[in-house]
Amino acid sequence: MIQLQEKLTTNTWIKAEWDTYVSTIESPKHEQHQGYYYNGYMRIEDMPIGADHASDNGLIYLAVTLFCMVKGIPIQGLIGCSYRKTEVRECQPDISFYIGDRANLVPKGKSVVNLDEQAIPNLVIEISNTTINDDLGAKRFLYEEMGVSEYWIVDVQNTLIYAFEIIDRGSRRIDTSLVLPALSIETITEALNRSKESDQAQVGQWLMSQFQG
């Protein structure tokens, strides 16, 4: 286990026992990393630090929150929360939302969310600057098995959003959100494009006009 940690390469999947993953991700040397565990493999990711990633992360969180405010939909959003099903899987999506009836089930406290006891979020979102292939691949399978209702991937470099409905441990592309009724993915994509030239207040005002229309 010690040898694995010393030689650990980030941003790739490595075959590992559950206990090895937990000791690795909980080590002080990895407190600035994101951790994923799926199907007997672990992935320790470098924490995103780029301005583009941070900007898109903030804009997506703002857009979803504004939509729910306008439509009167209960919501609780979490940034960088860890979800764990012991000895099975763990994920740390960039953004996750508990929506509608599940807004009252959002976990409290500082510890990792224990999915053996607590509810899963409806919507998880990964902001992908350098991890797009993995977010479309292994992580999508992870979230399918986790049982979230919807999974979005924001391709930072190409200003695209891949949205998936999760059904029976599978997924299909959607153009309109189902957990956020009638929210067009194209509208959120346009907001991302506008954010390249306008500040978030201006983009937020545009989004409000779209949601109230």
C-alpha positions as CSV (number, residue, x, y, z in Angstrom):
1,M,0.0,0.0,0.0
2,I,2.8,2.4,0.9
3,Q,4.6,1.6,-2.3
4,L,1.4,2.3,-4.3
5,Q,1.1,5.7,-2.7
6,E,4.7,6.6,-3.4
7,K,4.4,5.6,-7.0
8,L,0.9,6.8,-7.5
9,T,0.2,8.5,-10.9
10,T,-2.8,10.9,-10.8
11,N,-5.5,11.2,-13.5
12,T,-5.6,7.6,-14.4
13,W,-7.4,4.5,-13.2
14,I,-5.4,2.1,-11.1
15,K,-6.5,-1.4,-9.9
16,A,-6.8,-1.2,-6.2
17,E,-8.5,-2.7,-3.2
18,W,-11.1,-0.6,-1.4
19,D,-9.0,-0.1,1.7
20,T,-6.1,1.0,-0.4
21,Y,-8.2,3.6,-2.1
22,V,-9.6,5.0,1.2
23,S,-6.2,5.2,2.8
24,T,-4.9,7.0,-0.3
25,I,-7.6,9.6,-0.7
26,E,-7.7,10.3,3.0
27,S,-4.0,10.8,3.2
28,P,-3.0,14.4,3.9
29,K,-0.8,14.4,0.7
30,H,-4.0,14.0,-1.3
31,E,-6.3,16.5,0.4
32,Q,-6.1,18.7,-2.7
33,H,-7.2,15.8,-5.0
34,Q,-10.5,14.4,-6.1
35,G,-11.1,10.7,-5.7
36,Y,-13.1,8.1,-7.6
37,Y,-13.5,4.4,-7.1
38,Y,-15.4,2.1,-9.4
39,N,-15.3,-1.6,-10.4
40,G,-12.1,-2.3,-8.4
41,Y,-10.2,0.7,-9.8
42,M,-9.4,4.0,-8.2
43,R,-8.6,7.3,-9.8
44,I,-7.0,10.2,-8.0
45,E,-7.4,13.5,-9.9
46,D,-5.5,16.7,-9.6
47,M,-7.8,19.5,-8.4
48,P,-8.8,21.8,-11.3
49,I,-7.1,25.1,-11.0
50,G,-7.8,26.9,-14.3
51,A,-9.9,30.1,-14.6
52,D,-12.0,28.6,-17.4
53,H,-12.9,25.6,-15.3
54,A,-13.7,27.8,-12.3
55,S,-15.8,30.2,-14.5
56,D,-17.9,27.5,-16.1
57,N,-18.4,25.8,-12.7
58,G,-19.8,29.0,-11.3
59,L,-21.9,29.8,-14.3
60,I,-23.5,26.3,-14.3
61,Y,-24.3,26.5,-10.6
62,L,-25.8,29.9,-11.1
63,A,-27.9,28.9,-14.1
64,V,-29.5,25.9,-12.4
65,T,-30.1,27.9,-9.2
66,L,-31.7,30.7,-11.1
67,F,-34.0,28.3,-13.0
68,C,-35.2,26.8,-9.8
69,M,-35.8,30.2,-8.2
70,V,-37.9,31.4,-11.2
71,K,-39.9,28.2,-11.4
72,G,-40.3,27.7,-7.7
73,I,-38.5,24.4,-7.6
74,P,-37.0,23.4,-4.2
75,I,-33.2,22.8,-4.6
76,Q,-30.0,22.3,-2.7
77,G,-26.7,22.4,-4.5
78,L,-23.4,21.1,-3.3
79,I,-19.9,21.8,-4.8
80,G,-17.2,19.2,-4.5
81,C,-19.1,16.8,-2.3
82,S,-18.0,13.2,-1.8
83,Y,-20.4,10.3,-2.1
84,R,-19.5,6.8,-0.9
85,K,-21.0,3.4,-1.0
86,T,-18.6,1.4,1.1
87,E,-16.4,-1.1,-0.7
88,V,-18.3,-0.4,-4.0
89,R,-17.9,3.1,-5.3
90,E,-17.0,6.7,-4.5
91,C,-17.2,9.9,-6.5
92,Q,-16.6,13.6,-6.0
93,P,-18.5,15.4,-8.8
94,D,-17.8,19.1,-9.3
95,I,-21.5,20.0,-8.7
96,S,-24.5,18.0,-7.5
97,F,-28.1,19.0,-6.8
98,Y,-30.9,17.6,-4.7
99,I,-34.1,18.8,-6.5
100,G,-37.8,18.8,-5.7
101,D,-38.8,16.4,-3.0
102,R,-35.1,15.4,-2.5
103,A,-34.1,19.0,-1.6
104,N,-35.1,18.1,2.0
105,L,-32.8,15.0,1.9
106,V,-29.6,16.9,1.3
107,P,-27.0,15.6,3.8
108,K,-25.5,17.7,6.5
109,G,-22.1,17.7,8.2
110,K,-18.5,17.6,7.1
111,S,-18.1,13.9,6.4
112,V,-18.3,12.0,3.2
113,V,-22.0,11.2,2.3
114,N,-22.7,7.6,3.1
115,L,-24.9,6.3,0.3
116,D,-25.7,3.2,2.4
117,E,-27.8,5.5,4.7
118,Q,-28.4,8.8,2.8
119,A,-30.1,9.8,-0.4
120,I,-28.3,10.3,-3.7
121,P,-28.6,13.6,-5.6
122,N,-30.9,13.9,-8.6
123,L,-28.3,15.6,-10.8
124,V,-24.5,15.4,-10.9
125,I,-22.3,17.6,-13.1
126,E,-18.7,17.3,-14.1
127,I,-16.9,20.3,-15.5
128,S,-14.4,18.8,-18.0
129,N,-11.3,20.8,-19.1
130,T,-8.8,18.0,-19.4
131,T,-10.9,15.0,-18.3
132,I,-13.6,14.8,-21.0
133,N,-12.8,11.3,-22.2
134,D,-13.0,9.9,-18.7
135,D,-16.1,11.9,-17.8
136,L,-17.8,10.5,-20.9
137,G,-16.6,7.0,-20.2
138,A,-15.8,5.4,-16.9
139,K,-17.4,8.1,-14.8
140,R,-20.6,7.9,-16.8
141,F,-20.8,4.1,-16.0
142,L,-20.1,5.0,-12.3
143,Y,-23.0,7.4,-12.2
144,E,-25.3,5.0,-14.0
145,E,-24.7,2.4,-11.3
146,M,-25.0,5.0,-8.6
147,G,-28.5,5.7,-9.8
148,V,-28.6,9.5,-10.2
149,S,-31.4,10.7,-12.4
150,E,-29.4,12.9,-14.7
151,Y,-25.7,13.5,-15.5
152,W,-24.2,16.5,-17.3
153,I,-20.7,16.9,-18.6
154,V,-19.5,20.4,-19.5
155,D,-16.8,20.4,-22.1
156,V,-14.9,23.5,-21.2
157,Q,-12.6,23.6,-24.2
158,N,-15.4,23.3,-26.8
159,T,-18.3,25.0,-24.9
160,L,-20.5,22.0,-25.1
161,I,-22.8,20.2,-22.7
162,Y,-23.5,16.5,-22.9
163,A,-26.6,15.7,-20.8
164,F,-27.7,12.2,-20.1
165,E,-30.8,10.7,-18.5
166,I,-30.0,7.7,-16.4
167,I,-32.3,4.7,-16.9
168,D,-31.9,1.2,-15.5
169,R,-28.1,1.4,-15.2
170,G,-27.9,2.8,-18.7
171,S,-28.1,6.3,-20.1
172,R,-29.3,8.3,-23.2
173,R,-28.6,11.8,-24.5
174,I,-31.2,14.4,-23.8
175,D,-31.7,17.9,-25.1
176,T,-34.1,19.0,-22.3
177,S,-33.7,18.3,-18.7
178,L,-36.2,16.0,-17.0
179,V,-35.3,16.7,-13.4
180,L,-35.5,20.4,-14.2
181,P,-38.7,20.3,-16.4
182,A,-38.5,22.2,-19.7
183,L,-35.0,23.5,-19.1
184,S,-33.3,23.4,-22.5
185,I,-29.6,22.3,-22.5
186,E,-29.2,24.6,-25.5
187,T,-30.1,27.6,-23.3
188,I,-27.4,26.7,-20.7
189,T,-24.9,26.2,-23.6
190,E,-25.8,29.7,-24.9
191,A,-25.2,31.1,-21.4
192,L,-21.7,29.5,-21.4
193,N,-21.0,31.1,-24.8
194,R,-22.2,34.5,-23.5
195,S,-20.0,34.2,-20.4
196,K,-16.9,34.4,-22.7
197,E,-17.8,38.0,-23.5
198,S,-20.0,39.2,-20.6
199,D,-19.8,39.0,-16.8
200,Q,-21.9,36.7,-14.7
201,A,-24.4,39.4,-13.7
202,Q,-25.2,40.1,-17.4
203,V,-25.4,36.4,-18.2
204,G,-27.7,35.9,-15.2
205,Q,-30.0,38.7,-16.3
206,W,-30.2,37.1,-19.8
207,L,-30.9,33.7,-18.2
208,M,-33.7,35.2,-16.1
209,S,-35.3,36.7,-19.2
210,Q,-35.2,33.2,-20.8
211,F,-36.6,31.4,-17.8
212,Q,-39.4,34.0,-17.3
213,G,-40.4,34.0,-20.9
